[in-house]
């Protein structure tokens, strides 16, 4: 038996991995372009009307103070958003390691929808693509190795549709005109620092409790039940999102950082 020539073997493996990585990048770009096109096709864009002051004035006190602080006078209503994100997340339970990710998110307000396109680095040259989508009242999620090989996913269901619309509502602090009644959100006061927001989109609805601080910023959103993916199904689970580091961007005061937490019976799970 002839000895194996390791350098040539390693070189072949490297070429194969690089080919898969490049194919994944091409595939991700193609899928992303299609998802973004579908999202925008149904959206109302180019709206230039300013935020109606009367809408803000009629809201519960903590919401009124927040939106008056977050939005400048005569700021136009937002119809679409593109966000760049970077951070860390877990792909499993509390024992799972944190992994770095980068993501691009596209959002439309009328109708509500988003496409989240994240890349998570597992090791040198090894990554997974994670997609979250809410469009036409349907939510879906997928995970694929290199953006090519399917690993996990979830198709539209009443539980996932509601969970994704709830995410849209929670993240509306990045595009706060979406929290106005004219954009389909209703508000109910709780006390001087909290209020409940509800959004309905066709047959899908979602509600969150918003908490505000003395600087009139949203610091926390809370759902007593958000559907969490467990094995092949969903479990309604208490969930919170926390917002920090408010800065002015495009004339609006929005948070630059945030985190989400599942409140499990065995303890909180930062995800």
Backbone as JSON, one array per atom type, in Angstrom:
{
  "sequence": "XXXXXXXXXXXXXXXXXXXXXXXXXXXXXXXXXXXXXXXXXXXXXXXXXXXXXXXXXXXXXXXXXXXXXXXXXXXXXXXXXXXXXXXXXXXXXXXXXXXXXXXXXXXXXXXXXXXXXXXXXXXXXXXXXXXXXXXXXXXXXXXXXXXXXXXXXXXXXXXXXXXXXXXXXXXXXXXXXXXXXXXXXXXXXXXXXXXXXXXXXXXXXXXXXXXXXXXXXXXXXXXXXXXXXXXXXXXXXXXXXXXXXXXXXXXXXXXXXXXXXXXXXXXXXXX",
  "N": [[0.86, -1.21, 0.0], [0.59, 2.15, -0.91], [1.87, 5.13, 0.63], [-0.3, 7.65, 1.99], [-0.65, 10.8, 0.56], [-0.67, 13.45, 2.34], [-0.63, 16.37, 2.04], [-1.73, 16.76, -0.56], [-4.24, 15.59, -0.26], [-5.39, 17.2, 1.78], [-5.39, 19.58, 0.39], [-7.31, 19.04, -1.57], [-9.62, 18.74, 0.0], [-9.83, 21.32, 1.04], [-10.37, 22.81, -1.27], [-12.86, 21.73, -1.92], [-14.41, 22.55, 0.31], [-14.23, 25.35, 0.03], [-15.57, 25.61, -2.39], [-18.16, 24.84, -1.64], [-18.72, 26.84, 0.22], [-18.69, 29.14, -1.43], [-20.77, 28.47, -3.18], [-22.85, 28.48, -1.36], [-22.94, 31.2, -0.68], [-23.75, 32.35, -3.1], [-26.23, 31.11, -3.4], [-27.56, 32.1, -1.12], [-27.68, 34.83, -1.72], [-29.39, 34.76, -3.94], [-31.77, 33.66, -2.86], [-32.33, 35.6, -0.92], [-32.75, 37.89, -2.49], [-35.11, 37.18, -3.83], [-36.9, 36.9, -1.65], [-36.92, 39.52, -0.62], [-37.89, 40.95, -2.79], [-40.49, 39.84, -3.01], [-41.51, 40.69, -0.57], [-41.52, 43.48, -0.8], [-43.14, 43.87, -2.98], [-45.85, 43.82, -2.32], [-46.04, 45.97, -0.66], [-46.9, 49.24, 0.55], [-45.24, 51.94, -0.55], [-43.21, 54.94, -0.58], [-44.7, 56.76, 0.76], [-45.35, 59.98, 2.0], [-46.57, 61.45, 3.94], [-46.66, 63.32, 6.96], [-46.26, 62.32, 10.43], [-49.32, 62.14, 12.08], [-50.04, 64.54, 14.41], [-52.24, 64.61, 16.09], [-52.84, 61.93, 16.47], [-50.8, 61.02, 18.17], [-51.25, 62.62, 20.4], [-53.6, 61.6, 21.42], [-53.01, 59.2, 22.59], [-52.32, 56.81, 25.31], [-50.74, 58.16, 28.27], [-47.9, 57.35, 28.85], [-47.17, 56.3, 26.37], [-47.67, 58.4, 24.64], [-45.77, 60.25, 25.58], [-43.42, 58.87, 25.0], [-43.48, 58.55, 22.12], [-43.59, 61.22, 21.37], [-41.09, 62.01, 22.16], [-39.45, 60.28, 20.71], [-39.96, 60.79, 18.02], [-39.46, 63.38, 15.72], [-41.1, 66.54, 15.1], [-43.31, 66.58, 12.35], [-42.14, 64.37, 11.15], [-41.88, 61.99, 8.55], [-44.14, 59.23, 7.94], [-42.95, 55.95, 8.27], [-42.3, 53.61, 5.72], [-40.72, 51.51, 4.79], [-37.81, 49.66, 5.84], [-34.32, 49.1, 6.21], [-32.07, 47.21, 7.97], [-28.88, 46.77, 9.5], [-27.22, 44.35, 11.37], [-25.38, 43.07, 14.19], [-24.17, 40.64, 16.46], [-24.58, 38.25, 19.14], [-25.82, 34.93, 19.46], [-27.68, 32.03, 20.59], [-27.94, 28.68, 19.44], [-29.29, 26.69, 20.65], [-30.12, 25.26, 23.83], [-29.56, 26.5, 27.23], [-27.04, 25.49, 27.67], [-25.76, 25.69, 25.31], [-23.2, 27.13, 23.29], [-22.42, 30.64, 22.87], [-22.66, 32.23, 19.73], [-21.22, 34.24, 17.2], [-22.95, 36.51, 15.06], [-23.97, 38.04, 11.97], [-26.35, 40.13, 10.37], [-28.88, 41.07, 8.0], [-31.79, 42.93, 7.83], [-34.94, 43.37, 6.38], [-37.8, 45.38, 6.38], [-41.28, 45.96, 6.09], [-44.02, 48.2, 6.53], [-46.67, 48.64, 5.81], [-48.25, 46.35, 4.18], [-47.58, 44.89, 7.49], [-44.44, 43.29, 7.69], [-41.44, 41.27, 7.4], [-38.06, 40.31, 6.58], [-35.51, 38.45, 7.78], [-32.17, 37.94, 7.52], [-29.66, 36.09, 8.45], [-26.25, 35.29, 9.21], [-24.37, 32.88, 10.78], [-21.39, 32.27, 12.35], [-19.77, 29.31, 12.8], [-17.3, 28.04, 12.81], [-13.98, 28.46, 11.41], [-14.55, 29.07, 8.02], [-16.94, 27.73, 8.19], [-20.34, 28.08, 8.38], [-23.75, 28.89, 9.25], [-26.85, 29.67, 7.72], [-29.54, 31.62, 8.74], [-32.92, 32.2, 8.4], [-35.66, 34.28, 8.97], [-39.01, 34.92, 8.36], [-41.81, 37.0, 7.78], [-44.71, 37.37, 6.09], [-47.58, 38.28, 4.25], [-49.37, 37.41, 6.25], [-48.21, 35.06, 7.05], [-45.75, 33.19, 8.8], [-42.38, 32.0, 8.71], [-39.45, 29.93, 9.15], [-36.0, 29.1, 8.77], [-33.04, 27.09, 8.8], [-29.85, 26.61, 7.52], [-26.94, 24.85, 6.52], [-24.06, 26.43, 5.43], [-25.8, 27.89, 3.94], [-26.9, 26.25, 2.07], [-27.38, 23.47, 2.64], [-30.18, 22.12, 4.09], [-30.99, 22.3, 7.53], [-32.77, 22.76, 9.64], [-36.14, 23.91, 10.19], [-39.28, 25.71, 9.95], [-42.59, 25.72, 8.91], [-45.34, 27.89, 7.87], [-47.73, 28.37, 10.47], [-50.46, 28.69, 12.81], [-49.29, 29.25, 15.33], [-46.58, 29.95, 14.76], [-46.98, 32.07, 12.99], [-48.16, 33.99, 14.66], [-46.06, 34.33, 16.49], [-44.06, 35.47, 14.89], [-45.28, 37.85, 14.03], [-45.46, 39.06, 16.49], [-42.76, 39.47, 16.99], [-42.25, 41.41, 15.03], [-43.77, 43.52, 16.1], [-42.46, 43.95, 18.55], [-39.97, 44.84, 17.67], [-40.57, 47.22, 16.55], [-39.7, 49.5, 17.79], [-37.48, 50.28, 16.42], [-38.48, 51.39, 14.17], [-40.44, 53.53, 14.77], [-42.8, 54.89, 13.92], [-44.46, 52.91, 13.13], [-45.85, 52.15, 15.32], [-48.1, 53.61, 15.61], [-51.68, 54.26, 15.8], [-52.79, 54.52, 13.23], [-51.33, 52.73, 11.82], [-52.31, 50.33, 12.47], [-52.06, 49.59, 15.15], [-53.27, 49.24, 18.4], [-53.63, 50.76, 21.63], [-53.63, 50.16, 25.13], [-53.85, 51.57, 28.28], [-51.89, 50.74, 31.2], [-50.5, 51.58, 33.55], [-48.71, 54.49, 34.75], [-46.3, 54.0, 33.56], [-46.41, 51.86, 31.87], [-47.96, 50.14, 29.1], [-50.21, 48.36, 26.97], [-49.75, 47.09, 23.76], [-51.41, 46.19, 20.8], [-51.51, 44.47, 17.76], [-53.21, 43.78, 14.77], [-53.35, 41.73, 11.99], [-54.95, 40.77, 9.39], [-55.97, 37.54, 9.98], [-54.21, 37.22, 12.02], [-52.92, 38.09, 15.18], [-51.18, 39.98, 17.7], [-49.92, 40.75, 20.95], [-48.26, 42.93, 23.22], [-46.72, 43.95, 26.26], [-45.53, 47.1, 26.9], [-42.86, 48.74, 28.49], [-41.82, 51.8, 29.94], [-39.21, 54.16, 30.62], [-37.99, 56.85, 32.81], [-36.86, 58.57, 31.04], [-38.48, 58.52, 28.92], [-38.25, 56.32, 27.18], [-38.56, 53.16, 25.54], [-37.96, 50.41, 27.46], [-38.41, 47.75, 27.89], [-40.17, 45.02, 26.44], [-42.87, 42.77, 26.81], [-44.27, 39.55, 26.71], [-46.74, 37.5, 27.91], [-47.23, 35.04, 26.86], [-45.42, 33.67, 24.35], [-45.04, 31.8, 21.44], [-42.8, 29.21, 21.55], [-40.37, 27.39, 19.83], [-40.16, 23.97, 20.3], [-38.74, 20.92, 20.05], [-40.7, 19.23, 17.78], [-42.82, 20.91, 17.89], [-44.65, 23.68, 19.4], [-44.41, 25.68, 22.33], [-46.24, 27.73, 24.49], [-44.69, 30.42, 26.0], [-43.45, 32.63, 28.52], [-41.94, 35.7, 27.56], [-39.41, 38.14, 26.99], [-38.2, 41.25, 25.68], [-35.43, 43.42, 25.72], [-34.34, 46.79, 25.63], [-31.7, 49.07, 24.85], [-29.32, 51.84, 25.09], [-30.09, 54.32, 23.63], [-30.06, 56.31, 20.74], [-29.88, 58.99, 18.33], [-31.04, 58.52, 15.13], [-31.51, 59.16, 11.76], [-33.13, 61.25, 12.53], [-34.76, 60.14, 14.48], [-35.19, 58.84, 17.82], [-33.84, 55.9, 18.71], [-33.19, 52.53, 19.89], [-29.87, 51.22, 20.12], [-29.04, 48.76, 20.89], [-30.05, 45.52, 22.03], [-31.67, 42.7, 23.67], [-33.01, 39.36, 23.99], [-35.1, 37.3, 26.05], [-36.15, 34.17, 27.18], [-38.45, 33.16, 29.58], [-38.17, 30.58, 31.36], [-39.41, 27.66, 33.21], [-37.26, 26.54, 34.61], [-35.53, 28.62, 34.8], [-34.26, 31.78, 33.52], [-33.61, 32.08, 30.03], [-31.33, 33.46, 28.09], [-31.36, 34.37, 24.79]],
  "CA": [[0.0, 0.0, 0.0], [1.36, 3.39, -0.97], [1.53, 6.1, 1.68], [-1.2, 8.74, 1.61], [0.01, 12.11, 0.46], [-1.56, 14.33, 3.1], [-0.82, 17.72, 1.5], [-2.64, 16.75, -1.7], [-5.57, 15.3, 0.28], [-5.87, 18.4, 2.44], [-5.68, 20.57, -0.63], [-8.59, 18.71, -2.19], [-10.69, 19.05, 0.95], [-9.94, 22.77, 1.1], [-11.05, 23.26, -2.49], [-14.28, 21.35, -1.81], [-15.05, 23.44, 1.28], [-14.35, 26.67, -0.58], [-16.62, 25.54, -3.41], [-19.44, 24.83, -0.93], [-18.91, 28.18, 0.79], [-19.05, 30.06, -2.52], [-22.11, 28.11, -3.64], [-23.78, 28.96, -0.35], [-23.08, 32.65, -0.8], [-24.56, 32.62, -4.29], [-27.59, 30.68, -3.09], [-28.14, 33.04, -0.16], [-28.01, 36.07, -2.43], [-30.56, 34.51, -4.78], [-32.94, 33.53, -1.99], [-32.59, 36.89, -0.3], [-33.31, 38.8, -3.5], [-36.5, 36.78, -4.06], [-37.7, 37.22, -0.47], [-37.05, 40.97, -0.52], [-38.79, 41.37, -3.88], [-41.85, 39.46, -2.64], [-41.92, 41.53, 0.55], [-41.76, 44.85, -1.25], [-44.14, 43.94, -4.04], [-47.17, 44.1, -1.74], [-45.96, 47.05, 0.32], [-47.14, 50.63, 0.18], [-43.99, 52.68, -0.37], [-43.23, 56.3, -1.1], [-45.61, 57.63, 1.5], [-44.63, 61.16, 2.48], [-47.35, 62.21, 4.91], [-46.04, 63.38, 8.29], [-46.97, 61.67, 11.52], [-50.4, 63.0, 12.59], [-49.85, 64.93, 15.81], [-53.45, 64.27, 16.84], [-52.75, 60.52, 16.84], [-49.92, 60.9, 19.33], [-51.86, 63.3, 21.55], [-54.72, 60.82, 21.94], [-52.53, 57.93, 23.12], [-52.06, 56.8, 26.75], [-49.66, 59.09, 28.62], [-46.51, 56.91, 28.63], [-46.96, 56.1, 24.93], [-47.61, 59.74, 24.07], [-44.48, 60.86, 25.9], [-42.39, 58.14, 24.26], [-43.49, 58.88, 20.69], [-43.25, 62.64, 21.23], [-39.64, 62.09, 22.31], [-38.76, 59.49, 19.69], [-40.22, 61.28, 16.68], [-39.49, 64.84, 15.58], [-42.3, 67.1, 14.48], [-43.43, 66.44, 10.9], [-41.39, 63.24, 10.62], [-42.76, 61.2, 7.68], [-44.43, 57.86, 8.32], [-42.0, 55.0, 7.68], [-42.94, 52.52, 4.99], [-39.81, 50.37, 4.67], [-36.59, 49.83, 6.61], [-33.24, 48.12, 6.05], [-31.22, 47.26, 9.15], [-27.69, 45.93, 9.59], [-27.11, 43.93, 12.76], [-24.28, 42.19, 14.6], [-24.34, 40.27, 17.85], [-24.36, 36.85, 19.48], [-27.02, 34.18, 19.78], [-27.55, 30.61, 20.85], [-28.71, 27.81, 18.56], [-29.9, 25.64, 21.44], [-30.52, 25.59, 25.19], [-28.63, 27.32, 28.0], [-25.7, 24.92, 27.61], [-25.19, 25.95, 23.99], [-22.28, 28.28, 23.29], [-22.79, 31.82, 22.12], [-22.02, 32.32, 18.43], [-21.34, 35.55, 16.56], [-23.75, 36.56, 13.83], [-24.29, 39.29, 11.29], [-27.65, 39.98, 9.72], [-29.56, 42.18, 7.34], [-33.23, 42.77, 7.98], [-35.79, 44.26, 5.59], [-39.11, 45.48, 7.01], [-42.31, 46.83, 5.52], [-45.0, 48.56, 7.56], [-48.03, 48.54, 5.26], [-48.63, 45.63, 5.39], [-46.44, 44.51, 8.3], [-43.7, 42.14, 7.22], [-39.99, 41.4, 7.49], [-37.2, 39.18, 6.21], [-34.27, 38.49, 8.56], [-31.19, 37.1, 6.85], [-28.51, 36.08, 9.36], [-25.17, 34.33, 9.01], [-23.76, 32.56, 12.07], [-20.09, 31.63, 12.15], [-19.54, 28.21, 13.72], [-15.86, 27.75, 12.8], [-13.42, 29.0, 10.17], [-15.14, 28.59, 6.77], [-18.18, 27.0, 8.46], [-21.39, 28.98, 8.86], [-25.13, 28.53, 8.93], [-27.73, 30.78, 7.38], [-30.83, 31.57, 9.45], [-33.89, 33.11, 7.81], [-36.99, 34.46, 9.57], [-39.84, 35.65, 7.4], [-43.24, 37.2, 8.0], [-45.27, 38.02, 4.9], [-48.93, 37.82, 3.88], [-49.95, 36.74, 7.42], [-47.53, 33.79, 7.27], [-44.39, 33.21, 9.31], [-41.59, 30.81, 8.44], [-38.08, 30.01, 9.64], [-35.17, 28.04, 8.21], [-31.61, 27.06, 9.13], [-29.16, 25.78, 6.53], [-25.48, 24.85, 6.58], [-23.49, 27.15, 4.29], [-26.87, 28.45, 3.13], [-27.23, 25.29, 1.02], [-27.87, 22.2, 3.18], [-31.19, 22.36, 5.13], [-30.74, 21.71, 8.84], [-33.99, 22.87, 10.44], [-37.06, 24.89, 9.64], [-40.67, 25.66, 10.38], [-43.49, 26.29, 7.93], [-46.4, 28.69, 8.48], [-48.73, 27.76, 11.35], [-51.01, 29.77, 13.65], [-48.34, 29.58, 16.4], [-45.42, 30.66, 14.21], [-47.45, 33.34, 12.43], [-48.32, 34.93, 15.77], [-44.75, 34.62, 17.06], [-43.33, 36.37, 14.01], [-45.91, 39.18, 14.1], [-45.06, 39.61, 17.79], [-41.39, 39.98, 16.8], [-42.39, 42.67, 14.29], [-44.27, 44.55, 17.02], [-41.4, 44.23, 19.52], [-38.88, 45.55, 17.02], [-41.05, 48.49, 15.99], [-38.95, 50.62, 18.38], [-36.51, 50.7, 15.41], [-39.24, 52.13, 13.15], [-41.52, 53.8, 15.72], [-44.1, 55.33, 13.38], [-45.27, 51.7, 12.99], [-46.61, 51.95, 16.55], [-49.25, 54.52, 15.6], [-52.97, 53.63, 15.5], [-53.03, 54.48, 11.78], [-50.61, 51.58, 11.28], [-52.96, 49.12, 12.93], [-51.74, 49.27, 16.54], [-54.12, 49.84, 19.44], [-52.95, 50.87, 22.91], [-54.42, 50.2, 26.35], [-52.97, 51.95, 29.41], [-51.82, 49.9, 32.4], [-50.22, 52.58, 34.58], [-48.0, 55.64, 34.2], [-45.06, 53.62, 32.89], [-46.62, 50.68, 31.02], [-49.16, 50.09, 28.28], [-50.27, 47.19, 26.12], [-49.95, 47.33, 22.33], [-51.94, 45.05, 20.06], [-51.58, 44.66, 16.32], [-53.96, 42.76, 14.06], [-53.04, 41.67, 10.56], [-55.8, 39.69, 8.91], [-56.36, 36.61, 11.03], [-53.11, 37.09, 12.98], [-52.82, 39.2, 16.12], [-50.12, 39.86, 18.7], [-49.97, 41.79, 21.98], [-47.07, 43.08, 24.05], [-46.7, 45.01, 27.27], [-44.39, 48.0, 26.75], [-42.46, 49.47, 29.7], [-41.11, 53.03, 29.6], [-38.46, 54.71, 31.75], [-38.2, 58.27, 33.05], [-36.38, 59.31, 29.86], [-39.48, 58.28, 27.87], [-37.72, 55.31, 26.26], [-39.02, 51.79, 25.76], [-36.87, 49.62, 28.03], [-38.75, 46.32, 27.88], [-41.44, 44.53, 25.93], [-43.11, 41.5, 27.49], [-45.42, 38.74, 26.33], [-46.98, 36.41, 28.84], [-47.11, 33.82, 26.07], [-44.96, 33.68, 22.96], [-44.84, 30.4, 21.07], [-41.4, 28.85, 21.45], [-40.16, 26.12, 19.14], [-39.63, 22.9, 21.13], [-38.81, 19.68, 19.26], [-41.48, 19.39, 16.56], [-44.0, 21.72, 18.15], [-44.49, 24.98, 20.02], [-44.89, 25.82, 23.69], [-46.41, 29.13, 24.9], [-43.68, 30.69, 27.02], [-43.21, 34.05, 28.77], [-40.82, 36.19, 26.74], [-39.12, 39.58, 27.11], [-37.15, 41.9, 24.91], [-34.9, 44.58, 26.44], [-33.75, 47.77, 24.71], [-30.7, 49.92, 25.51], [-28.43, 52.73, 24.32], [-30.86, 55.11, 22.65], [-29.35, 57.36, 20.0], [-30.68, 59.59, 17.26], [-30.74, 58.06, 13.78], [-32.5, 59.67, 10.82], [-34.04, 62.13, 13.24], [-35.54, 59.41, 15.47], [-34.46, 58.23, 18.92], [-34.07, 54.46, 18.66], [-32.15, 51.79, 20.62], [-28.78, 50.63, 19.35], [-28.74, 47.41, 21.39], [-31.17, 44.82, 22.65], [-31.52, 41.27, 23.9], [-34.28, 38.69, 24.24], [-35.02, 36.32, 27.12], [-37.27, 33.27, 27.44], [-38.58, 32.94, 31.01], [-38.49, 29.15, 31.48], [-39.6, 27.22, 34.6], [-35.97, 26.27, 35.25], [-34.73, 29.83, 34.86], [-34.25, 32.58, 32.29], [-32.73, 31.67, 28.95], [-30.98, 34.53, 27.15], [-31.21, 33.76, 23.47]],
  "C": [[0.88, 1.24, 0.0], [0.94, 4.35, 0.13], [0.62, 7.2, 1.14], [-0.44, 10.04, 1.59], [-0.93, 13.15, 1.08], [-1.71, 15.71, 2.5], [-1.8, 17.75, 0.34], [-4.07, 16.51, -1.23], [-6.17, 16.53, 0.95], [-6.21, 19.49, 1.44], [-7.0, 20.31, -1.31], [-9.76, 19.02, -1.3], [-10.91, 20.55, 1.03], [-10.69, 23.32, -0.1], [-12.53, 22.94, -2.43], [-15.01, 22.27, -0.86], [-15.24, 24.83, 0.7], [-15.45, 26.7, -1.63], [-18.0, 25.57, -2.75], [-19.74, 26.21, -0.35], [-19.35, 29.17, -0.29], [-20.45, 29.77, -3.06], [-23.16, 28.59, -2.66], [-24.01, 30.45, -0.43], [-23.96, 33.03, -1.99], [-26.01, 32.29, -4.01], [-28.27, 31.64, -2.14], [-28.53, 34.34, -0.83], [-29.27, 35.89, -3.28], [-31.84, 34.44, -3.95], [-33.32, 34.86, -1.38], [-33.25, 37.85, -1.28], [-34.78, 38.47, -3.76], [-37.38, 37.15, -2.87], [-37.94, 38.72, -0.36], [-38.01, 41.49, -1.6], [-40.23, 41.05, -3.54], [-42.38, 40.36, -1.52], [-42.32, 42.92, 0.07], [-42.89, 44.96, -2.26], [-45.51, 44.34, -3.49], [-47.19, 45.32, -0.84], [-46.31, 48.41, -0.28], [-45.86, 51.41, 0.47], [-44.13, 54.08, -0.96], [-44.21, 57.21, -0.39], [-44.81, 58.8, 2.09], [-45.39, 61.94, 3.54], [-46.66, 62.19, 6.26], [-46.89, 62.64, 9.31], [-48.07, 62.6, 12.02], [-50.21, 63.29, 14.08], [-51.05, 64.53, 16.66], [-53.44, 62.82, 17.28], [-51.92, 60.34, 18.1], [-50.59, 61.49, 20.56], [-52.97, 62.47, 22.2], [-54.3, 59.49, 22.56], [-52.38, 57.97, 24.64], [-50.79, 57.56, 27.09], [-48.25, 58.54, 28.38], [-46.18, 56.71, 27.16], [-46.83, 57.45, 24.24], [-46.25, 60.38, 24.33], [-43.35, 60.19, 25.12], [-42.34, 58.56, 22.8], [-43.18, 60.36, 20.45], [-41.74, 62.84, 21.35], [-38.91, 61.41, 21.18], [-38.87, 60.09, 18.3], [-40.21, 62.8, 16.64], [-40.78, 65.29, 14.92], [-42.21, 66.97, 12.97], [-42.56, 65.33, 10.32], [-42.31, 62.4, 9.74], [-43.0, 59.8, 8.24], [-43.49, 56.92, 7.57], [-42.76, 53.92, 6.93], [-42.03, 51.31, 4.8], [-38.48, 50.71, 5.36], [-35.6, 48.74, 6.2], [-32.28, 48.29, 7.21], [-30.02, 46.34, 8.99], [-27.45, 45.61, 11.06], [-25.88, 43.06, 12.97], [-24.48, 41.88, 16.07], [-23.98, 38.82, 18.09], [-25.7, 36.21, 19.78], [-26.69, 32.73, 20.05], [-28.42, 29.84, 19.86], [-29.4, 26.69, 19.33], [-30.29, 26.12, 22.82], [-29.42, 26.38, 25.91], [-27.21, 26.77, 28.0], [-25.02, 25.16, 26.27], [-24.27, 27.16, 24.04], [-22.86, 29.45, 22.51], [-21.99, 31.85, 20.82], [-22.25, 33.71, 17.83], [-22.2, 35.46, 15.31], [-23.74, 37.97, 13.26], [-25.59, 39.07, 10.54], [-28.05, 41.26, 9.02], [-31.05, 41.91, 7.44], [-33.96, 43.82, 7.15], [-37.2, 44.21, 6.19], [-40.02, 46.35, 6.17], [-43.38, 47.05, 6.59], [-46.43, 48.39, 7.07], [-48.01, 47.66, 4.0], [-47.39, 45.28, 6.22], [-45.76, 43.26, 7.76], [-42.21, 42.36, 7.4], [-39.32, 40.14, 6.97], [-35.87, 39.38, 6.91], [-33.31, 37.47, 7.98], [-29.89, 37.14, 7.65], [-27.51, 35.01, 8.95], [-24.45, 34.14, 10.33], [-22.48, 31.77, 11.81], [-19.88, 30.56, 13.22], [-18.07, 27.9, 13.89], [-15.3, 28.39, 11.54], [-13.99, 28.29, 8.94], [-16.44, 27.8, 6.97], [-19.21, 27.96, 9.06], [-22.75, 28.38, 8.55], [-25.9, 29.8, 8.62], [-29.06, 30.58, 8.11], [-31.74, 32.63, 8.83], [-35.16, 33.1, 8.64], [-37.78, 35.34, 8.62], [-41.26, 35.79, 7.92], [-43.77, 37.99, 6.81], [-46.64, 37.42, 4.61], [-49.57, 36.98, 4.99], [-49.29, 35.41, 7.74], [-46.12, 34.0, 7.82], [-43.68, 31.92, 8.93], [-40.17, 31.04, 8.94], [-37.28, 28.86, 9.03], [-33.73, 28.21, 8.67], [-30.94, 26.14, 8.12], [-27.65, 25.94, 6.67], [-24.93, 25.44, 5.3], [-24.55, 27.85, 3.44], [-27.36, 27.52, 2.05], [-27.92, 24.06, 1.58], [-28.89, 22.47, 4.28], [-30.86, 21.61, 6.41], [-32.02, 21.68, 9.68], [-34.89, 23.91, 9.79], [-38.46, 24.72, 10.18], [-41.52, 26.38, 9.34], [-44.59, 27.09, 8.63], [-47.38, 27.85, 9.3], [-49.29, 28.88, 12.2], [-50.02, 30.21, 14.73], [-47.17, 30.4, 15.87], [-45.84, 32.0, 13.63], [-47.58, 34.39, 13.53], [-46.97, 35.32, 16.36], [-43.97, 35.61, 16.21], [-43.95, 37.76, 13.98], [-45.57, 39.85, 15.43], [-43.64, 40.16, 17.7], [-41.43, 41.32, 16.07], [-42.8, 43.8, 15.24], [-43.19, 44.94, 18.03], [-40.3, 45.09, 18.93], [-39.3, 46.88, 16.41], [-40.4, 49.7, 16.67], [-37.86, 51.09, 17.43], [-37.19, 51.49, 14.28], [-40.54, 52.59, 13.81], [-42.81, 54.36, 15.14], [-45.02, 54.13, 13.16], [-46.11, 51.42, 14.23], [-47.82, 52.87, 16.65], [-50.55, 53.76, 15.31], [-53.25, 53.53, 14.0], [-52.3, 53.33, 11.11], [-51.14, 50.26, 11.85], [-52.68, 48.71, 14.36], [-52.71, 49.99, 17.47], [-53.4, 49.76, 20.78], [-53.96, 50.89, 24.05], [-53.5, 50.54, 27.51], [-53.02, 50.91, 30.53], [-51.57, 50.8, 33.61], [-49.38, 53.68, 33.94], [-46.71, 55.27, 33.48], [-45.2, 52.37, 32.02], [-47.93, 50.79, 30.27], [-49.07, 48.86, 27.39], [-50.57, 47.59, 24.67], [-50.44, 46.05, 21.68], [-51.98, 45.4, 18.58], [-52.34, 43.49, 15.73], [-53.65, 42.86, 12.58], [-53.81, 40.49, 9.99], [-56.25, 38.83, 10.07], [-55.3, 36.46, 12.12], [-53.1, 38.32, 13.89], [-51.73, 38.91, 17.13], [-50.22, 41.03, 19.67], [-48.7, 41.75, 22.81], [-47.29, 44.16, 25.08], [-45.42, 45.8, 27.11], [-44.13, 48.71, 28.07], [-41.58, 50.65, 29.3], [-40.38, 53.55, 30.84], [-38.71, 56.21, 31.87], [-37.69, 59.14, 31.9], [-37.31, 59.12, 28.67], [-38.92, 57.38, 26.76], [-38.37, 53.97, 26.57], [-37.82, 50.98, 26.27], [-37.14, 48.12, 27.96], [-40.07, 46.11, 27.17], [-41.63, 43.12, 26.47], [-44.37, 40.85, 26.97], [-45.58, 37.62, 27.35], [-46.87, 35.06, 28.15], [-46.63, 34.15, 24.67], [-44.63, 32.23, 22.61], [-43.37, 30.14, 20.78], [-41.27, 27.48, 20.81], [-39.5, 25.11, 20.08], [-39.84, 21.59, 20.38], [-39.6, 19.94, 17.98], [-42.72, 20.25, 16.75], [-43.66, 23.05, 18.78], [-45.05, 24.94, 21.44], [-45.06, 27.3, 24.0], [-45.55, 29.42, 26.12], [-43.56, 32.19, 27.26], [-41.91, 34.5, 28.09], [-40.66, 37.68, 26.95], [-38.08, 40.01, 26.1], [-36.73, 43.16, 25.64], [-34.16, 45.48, 25.46], [-32.86, 48.74, 25.47], [-30.11, 50.93, 24.52], [-29.18, 53.47, 23.22], [-29.98, 56.21, 22.05], [-30.27, 57.88, 18.9], [-30.17, 59.11, 15.91], [-31.87, 58.5, 12.85], [-33.58, 60.5, 11.52], [-34.85, 61.46, 14.34], [-34.65, 58.87, 16.58], [-34.83, 56.75, 18.98], [-32.95, 53.74, 19.42], [-31.11, 51.21, 19.67], [-28.47, 49.2, 19.77], [-29.99, 46.83, 22.04], [-30.85, 43.36, 22.89], [-32.89, 40.68, 24.19], [-34.05, 37.58, 25.26], [-36.3, 35.5, 27.16], [-37.3, 33.0, 28.95], [-39.11, 31.51, 31.24], [-38.69, 28.77, 32.95], [-38.28, 27.01, 35.34], [-35.08, 27.49, 35.32], [-34.73, 30.55, 33.52], [-33.22, 32.04, 31.31], [-32.51, 32.85, 28.03], [-30.7, 33.88, 25.81], [-30.63, 34.74, 22.46]]
}
